[in-house]
C-alpha cells in the first residue's frame, strides 16, 4: 500500500506540521494515489558548469518533528547528469499544496546540495501532483589544505604545536595537534579564505613569516602552507 504523505500550505515550520495532521479532514471518499515524478540535472557550481555523472539523488522526508529524515526514493545521475525520481503515496493534499519532501544530491569531491528550506520544506517547492516537476541541483567542488611544519635548531619543544584553522565552520576555530616536522591534510574544504595560526610555540622558537596568516583554497586544488620554525637554546 502506498505510504501516506502530509501536506502544508506554505506555513511556518511548526504550524505546517500541525496543520498537516488535519489536512484533508473534510475529504469525502477514498484518498487518491499520487505519483511524484521529479527529474532534472546535477551540474557543478563552476563558472562553466559541467554534468556530474554518478551523483546520488534522493527524495527525503521527515516522518515527524522529532524524527530523522528518511529516504523515500533514490537514484543516480547518468553521464549527462540527468536523473529521474518517482514516488507514490496516498495523498491528503490538493495539487496546489506542497509536500513536506525535499531533494538531496551528493557525489565524491563535492559538498552535498539540498533543496531543504523553511517554511516551504523545499525550494523549489515539490507539489502534491502527478504532473512532472523539474528540479536542477548544483554541486560545489571541494579543495584541500595541506599545512606543514618544519622545525630546526636546538632546544626543540618535544610537545609540538597546535594548529588553529579559522573558517572551516561559521564563527568557529578548529584546532589540530602538529608535530615538529609534521603535516596536516584537510580534504573537503570549500573554496575560500581561511586563517592559519601555529600556537603553543616554545618561547625560544621563532616562526618565520606571518603567524597568523590567511590562505586561499581553490576548488579541485590543494593549497600548501608551510610554517618554518627555528629554535635556539
PLY file of the C-alpha trace (Angstrom):
ply
format ascii 1.0
element vertex 233
property float x
property float y
property float z
element edge 232
property int vertex1
property int vertex2
end_header
0.00 0.00 0.00
1.41 3.42 -0.86
2.75 5.48 2.03
0.68 8.40 3.29
2.24 11.86 2.92
1.39 15.03 4.83
0.88 18.36 3.08
1.09 22.01 4.01
0.07 25.37 2.57
3.34 27.29 2.83
3.01 27.83 6.58
5.85 28.29 9.12
7.67 25.06 10.04
5.81 24.06 13.22
2.43 25.32 12.12
2.75 23.38 8.89
3.17 20.10 10.72
0.20 20.81 12.99
-1.95 21.75 10.02
-0.78 18.64 8.16
-2.22 16.41 10.87
-5.72 17.56 9.95
-5.17 18.20 6.30
-7.94 16.68 4.25
-10.19 16.07 7.29
-13.27 17.15 5.31
-12.44 14.95 2.35
-15.21 12.62 1.18
-14.45 9.20 -0.31
-11.11 7.43 -0.76
-7.92 9.44 -0.97
-6.21 9.37 -4.37
-2.81 7.87 -5.06
-0.29 10.45 -6.21
2.92 9.54 -8.02
5.54 12.24 -7.77
7.64 12.41 -10.92
10.70 14.59 -10.45
13.54 14.93 -12.91
16.39 17.33 -13.50
20.11 17.71 -13.94
23.01 17.89 -11.48
25.76 20.29 -12.55
28.97 21.60 -10.99
28.96 25.05 -9.42
31.69 26.27 -11.74
31.76 29.35 -13.98
31.28 26.87 -16.82
29.03 24.20 -15.21
29.59 20.59 -16.18
27.44 17.50 -15.70
28.08 15.39 -12.58
27.74 11.73 -13.56
27.12 9.10 -10.88
25.80 11.54 -8.28
23.29 10.17 -5.77
19.95 11.99 -5.82
17.38 11.24 -3.12
13.85 12.31 -2.24
13.87 12.93 1.54
11.12 13.36 4.11
10.55 13.83 7.86
8.08 11.35 9.35
7.62 13.66 12.35
9.02 16.73 14.07
11.49 14.78 16.22
12.42 12.08 13.72
15.44 11.76 11.48
14.82 12.25 7.76
14.11 9.15 5.72
14.77 8.40 2.07
11.63 7.87 0.00
13.31 7.29 -3.36
16.89 7.30 -4.63
18.68 7.16 -7.96
21.98 8.13 -9.61
22.65 10.56 -12.43
23.58 9.37 -15.90
26.57 10.52 -17.96
24.81 13.80 -18.76
23.99 14.48 -15.09
20.28 13.78 -15.55
18.13 11.93 -13.02
14.55 10.70 -12.62
12.77 10.04 -9.30
9.27 8.61 -8.77
7.40 8.03 -5.53
3.77 7.01 -4.95
1.71 7.73 -1.84
-1.90 8.05 -0.70
-2.50 11.78 -0.83
-4.33 14.07 1.58
-3.11 17.08 -0.41
-4.55 19.28 -3.11
-2.47 19.61 -6.30
-1.60 23.24 -5.41
-0.26 22.18 -1.98
3.40 21.49 -1.41
4.57 18.21 0.09
6.93 18.05 3.08
9.60 16.42 0.89
12.89 17.75 -0.49
15.74 16.66 -2.80
19.38 15.99 -1.87
22.28 15.37 -4.25
25.73 14.12 -3.29
28.91 12.97 -5.02
32.52 12.31 -4.03
34.55 15.51 -4.06
31.53 17.80 -3.74
29.53 19.43 -0.96
26.06 17.88 -0.62
23.33 20.04 -2.17
19.80 20.17 -0.80
16.55 21.93 -1.64
15.51 21.77 2.04
14.14 25.14 3.13
11.76 26.71 5.61
8.85 27.34 5.64
8.01 25.53 2.38
10.18 22.47 3.18
11.74 22.65 -0.28
12.92 25.45 -2.56
11.80 24.99 -5.25
8.56 23.60 -3.84
7.64 19.97 -4.55
3.92 19.99 -5.28
1.39 17.29 -4.49
0.65 16.39 -8.11
1.05 13.70 -10.75
2.41 16.33 -13.15
6.15 16.10 -13.89
8.31 18.50 -11.87
11.79 19.73 -12.76
14.41 20.37 -10.07
18.02 21.04 -11.03
20.82 20.99 -8.47
24.32 22.43 -8.33
27.27 20.80 -6.53
30.18 22.82 -5.18
33.54 21.06 -5.68
35.89 20.85 -2.71
39.52 21.87 -2.48
42.15 20.77 0.05
44.51 22.40 2.52
47.91 20.98 3.43
49.79 22.51 6.37
53.44 21.57 7.02
55.72 22.29 9.97
59.49 22.29 9.55
61.47 22.78 12.78
65.23 23.25 13.04
67.77 24.36 15.64
68.30 23.19 19.21
66.26 23.25 22.37
63.28 21.86 20.49
59.93 21.59 22.22
59.02 17.85 22.29
55.35 18.66 22.86
54.96 20.06 19.37
52.41 22.67 18.36
48.71 23.32 17.89
47.39 24.43 14.50
44.31 26.65 14.63
42.22 26.93 11.47
39.50 29.53 11.21
36.73 29.50 8.64
36.02 25.78 8.31
32.81 26.31 10.29
30.98 29.62 10.77
32.27 31.53 13.77
34.48 28.67 14.97
38.19 27.85 15.17
39.25 24.22 14.69
42.44 23.00 16.37
44.75 20.19 15.25
47.87 18.84 17.03
51.05 19.22 14.98
54.46 17.65 15.47
57.77 19.45 14.99
58.11 18.14 11.45
54.62 17.18 10.50
51.80 17.72 8.05
48.03 18.01 8.31
45.92 17.50 5.20
42.36 18.81 5.29
40.25 17.48 2.45
36.68 18.52 1.62
37.43 22.19 2.14
35.14 24.65 0.39
36.78 27.30 -1.81
37.50 30.50 0.10
39.84 32.15 2.56
40.95 30.58 5.84
43.10 31.73 8.74
46.01 29.60 10.00
47.89 30.09 13.25
50.59 27.92 14.77
50.27 28.14 18.56
51.93 26.60 21.61
55.32 27.53 20.18
58.06 27.49 22.83
59.49 30.85 23.84
62.93 30.03 22.43
61.46 29.29 18.99
60.55 31.69 16.19
58.01 31.20 13.38
59.09 32.66 10.05
56.58 34.70 8.08
53.07 35.68 9.08
51.56 33.88 12.03
48.59 34.02 11.91
48.26 34.02 8.13
45.47 33.90 5.56
45.38 31.31 2.79
43.04 30.85 -0.14
41.70 27.44 -1.17
40.54 26.88 -4.75
38.18 24.18 -5.99
39.88 20.91 -7.01
43.26 22.22 -5.88
45.48 21.72 -2.83
46.79 24.82 -1.08
50.08 24.21 0.76
51.22 26.39 3.65
54.49 25.71 5.49
55.45 27.01 8.93
59.24 27.26 9.27
60.18 27.22 12.96
63.71 27.87 14.25
64.66 27.21 17.87
67.74 28.29 19.84
68.83 27.23 23.34
0 1
1 2
2 3
3 4
4 5
5 6
6 7
7 8
8 9
9 10
10 11
11 12
12 13
13 14
14 15
15 16
16 17
17 18
18 19
19 20
20 21
21 22
22 23
23 24
24 25
25 26
26 27
27 28
28 29
29 30
30 31
31 32
32 33
33 34
34 35
35 36
36 37
37 38
38 39
39 40
40 41
41 42
42 43
43 44
44 45
45 46
46 47
47 48
48 49
49 50
50 51
51 52
52 53
53 54
54 55
55 56
56 57
57 58
58 59
59 60
60 61
61 62
62 63
63 64
64 65
65 66
66 67
67 68
68 69
69 70
70 71
71 72
72 73
73 74
74 75
75 76
76 77
77 78
78 79
79 80
80 81
81 82
82 83
83 84
84 85
85 86
86 87
87 88
88 89
89 90
90 91
91 92
92 93
93 94
94 95
95 96
96 97
97 98
98 99
99 100
100 101
101 102
102 103
103 104
104 105
105 106
106 107
107 108
108 109
109 110
110 111
111 112
112 113
113 114
114 115
115 116
116 117
117 118
118 119
119 120
120 121
121 122
122 123
123 124
124 125
125 126
126 127
127 128
128 129
129 130
130 131
131 132
132 133
133 134
134 135
135 136
136 137
137 138
138 139
139 140
140 141
141 142
142 143
143 144
144 145
145 146
146 147
147 148
148 149
149 150
150 151
151 152
152 153
153 154
154 155
155 156
156 157
157 158
158 159
159 160
160 161
161 162
162 163
163 164
164 165
165 166
166 167
167 168
168 169
169 170
170 171
171 172
172 173
173 174
174 175
175 176
176 177
177 178
178 179
179 180
180 181
181 182
182 183
183 184
184 185
185 186
186 187
187 188
188 189
189 190
190 191
191 192
192 193
193 194
194 195
195 196
196 197
197 198
198 199
199 200
200 201
201 202
202 203
203 204
204 205
205 206
206 207
207 208
208 209
209 210
210 211
211 212
212 213
213 214
214 215
215 216
216 217
217 218
218 219
219 220
220 221
221 222
222 223
223 224
224 225
225 226
226 227
227 228
228 229
229 230
230 231
231 232
